[in-house]
Amino acid sequence: MKAFGVVMIAIVLSLFACTPPSGEISTDGVQPTDTAKDTSSEEPDPQPDLSLWIGERTFITDDCEESATEEGYELTAEIWDSYEETLDKCPNCDRIYYVVVSPEVVCNYPVTEVRYRGVDFMEDGRAAVYNFSDWSGAEILDPDATFDGWTLNYDYDHNARLSMRGVVEYPEADQE
């Protein structure tokens, strides 16, 4: 009978040993670490610095295609006395820029070294680019320019023999 009892205990133990655990599992106070990504310390998405004009304008004639560099900055009422007067000439302009152009001659055309440009950033990737001059106020260069959030592309004809293609690449804004 003793042998029968030992066999029964062995059978009962083997049945419980093969049964998957159920109920609560004690971890002795050790909690698993959360593997979810902490987004609170992530860098914000980069944004363009629309206060800087960094680009080039390509002069195109029948026998020449040559580029001029254009670099400048946004003019505001805080730094420019003529800001309000200029904005009156271009009420749709979101930004007005002081732009330095070089070299002085491109495709045998003299280049005005300082330009004032205006941009109306519209919805749906569209923009309008303006030029300012003393004799005509704000003249629209390209009413159908494109802007993808970082790059402004515009085209216009200066005269029957000279076309222009401009590209402005806005740099990444400092994230502070």
ABEGO torsion letter per residue (X at the ends): XAAAAAAAAAAAAAAAAABBBBEBBBAGGBBBBBABBBAAABBBBBBBBAABBBBBBBBBBAABBBBBBBBBBBBBAAABAAAAAAAAABAABABBBBBBBOBABBGGBBBBABBBBBBBBBBGGBBBBBBBBAAAEBBBABAABBBAGABBBBBBBABAABBBBBBBBBBBBBBX
